[in-house]
Amino acid sequence: MDKSEHRNPVVIQKEGLSMRGQALFRPAAASVSNSKKMISESKFAFLLLLPTIVILLGLLLYPFLYSIYLCFVDLNLTKPWVGPKFVGLDNFSAVLKDGEFWLSMETTLYFAVFSVAASMILGLAAALLFNIKFRMRGLGRSLLLIPWAMPGVVNAMIWQTMLHPNYGLLNGVLLKLGVIDSPVGWLSDPKLALASIIMAQVWTSFPFVALMYLAALQSISGELVEAAKIDGAGSIRIFKDIIVKLLVPVTLVLLVLRTIDSFRIFDLVFAMTKGGPANSTQLSGLYLYKQGFMFSDFGLGSAGSYILTGFILVFVLLYMRILRQKDGV
Amino acid sequence: MNKSIKKVLLFCGVALVMIFTVSPLVWACIISLSPGKELASLARHWLPDSFTLMNYKQVLSLSDNAASFKNSLLNSLIVASVTTLFSLIFGSLGAYAFARLRFRLKDRLAVIFLITQMVPSIAIALPMYLIFNRIGLLDTKSALVLANLSFTLPFIIWMMRAFFESIPKELEESAFVDGLGRFGALLRIILPISAPGLFAIGVFAYLNTWNEFNTALVLTGSSQSKTMPVVINEFLGRFSVDYGLMAASGIIGLLPPVLLTLFFQRYLVDGMTAGAVKG
């Protein structure tokens, strides 16, 4: 958006026609006299946004402020007669001192790093493959969308059927191939449970990455590649200098989206393992849910969720910085 | 020679991706169609000796009060449809304002909308629970519609904005020349030609709401408002012995989103990529 235009407060009134800024630069519209009096842009914008603003004020801003207030009080719903008690920063220090919180953050970090990396790599690979023309490509792309459209809970259920020690397809295949000689309890072994959840997460998230990359690849004009070929660039040069460069912006957008998502993940773990075995899959979302709704400690849950939001923001700002730098070059 | 090697490599790559994508779905389907007795040996044989629809019948006829699956499907259907309808109406109006009009605080509002997508839903779910509890809306479908509206609206505005920006400005200008006011131009010219974008984004809203779990888990308590994901999650604990029932409920639960995506595939991919790739 053009900033200088944006701030222009000039309102021209001409023969009952009132229009802002835009009319200055577009004489075509302004020159024709219009019998209807047109409402100003800002008034119209306000009208259009009114329902949204009301809903967001009531249902996001108010809860948002309320949850900030909750960070500083001790509110136990199981003892309503006590009422909220102001405790200052106690909730924050309680969360920060809680070893279980830090364990959940560590687990979340592992989860985020591996699931984001794997879905990006697999997604890019799938996009490069599906960018080549072959028969049934359309069908393949449609099938890719299915895991993406799935509710997290159903995803959890499907992977439970895949990973079950006795009924699961994964063990069935591995046993038949002779890779393992006795069934593996993917979700009951603390060492494997997190990896299993990452696999389920990658399954449902890589299609989105693939489709975004595909769209970006298709926006690369064939002429550019042809021109490079005529200039004598080999296919490796073309890939490095043209394709990779043009994919950088999408990559950063995807990194931001995927990172936010993987830090906020809840339904998949909640349905699949409930954090077990032995807290090995207790991601921060689950930890916060437990504090808030199972132990009825709303203050601790709120304080913790803002600490988590802080971590997410740090990552997003970091990516944004890299994005700006790349833009500057 | 070189060409055929490339072809084989391409085939292998695509096959691997497809196996990874499809096999969990096929497996869940097979389990849901297998008689209970065969489950134990299924992993070794991959296909049951006979198929049965028993699991589906049983899961749909479950009528216990805490979690009737049929009820939860109906709840999900109502909540997702109503949310989609309202978020499309309000969201497209708001998005138009962001795409075309100049007003104070515009950039700031846009950033605020984006930030709302970053807060973990649990941070909002805690106070929402307290608020809905106080005004007596806890455990109602209306509460879910309202909560979901607040999640989907910023998202829709963000996506629809990119779409409106891709429509040439001249269209409105000639509408103004023809004597249409701002509302008239929006309703009669812009919205009709935005139908594909509205469809795509409506499907997004529908999927988001149909799949939404966190808030539904917190805000619902009985079968009058529990949605499908909440009930399926309960099945995961209760029926962990009966994989057939579990798989059948999962397959039913994923049908609406899957059919919607397949049906609106083209629009969806365009809508999904419009904001991110062009930006």
Interface residues (C-beta under 8 A of the other chain):
Chain A: M1 E5 H6 N8 R20 G21 Q22 R26 A28 A29 V32 N34 S35 K36 M38 I39 E41 S42 F44 A45 F46 L48 L49 P51 T52 I55 L56 L59 L60 Y62 P63 F64 Y66 S67 L70 L122 A125 A126 L129 F130 I132 F134 G140 R141 S142 L143 L144 L145 I146 P147 W148 A149 M150 P151 G152 V153 V154 A156 M157 I158 W159 Q160 T161 M162 H164 N166 Y167 G168 L169 N171 G172 L175 K176 W203 P207 F208 L211 M212 L214 A215 A216 S219 P249 V250 V253 L254 L257 I260 F263 R264 F266 D267 F270 A271 M272 S284 G285 L288 Y289 G292 F293 F298 G301 S302 S305 Y306 L308 T309 I312 L313 V316
Chain B: L10 G13 V14 V17 M18 F20 T21 V22 S23 P24 L25 W27 A28 I31 L39 A40 L42 A43 R44 W46 I89 F90 G91 L93 G94 Y96 A97 L101 R102 F103 R104 K106 D107 L109 F113 T116 Q117 M118 V119 P120 S121 I122 A123 I124 A125 L126 P127 M128 Y129 L130 I131 L146 A147 L149 S150 L153 P154 I157 E173 F176 V177 G179 L180 G181 R182 F183 L207 W210 N211 F213 N214 L217 V218 M228 P229 V230 I232 N233 F235 L236 Y243 M246 A247 S249 G250 G253 L254 P257 V258 L260 T261 L262 Q265 L268 V269 M272 T273 A276 V277 G279
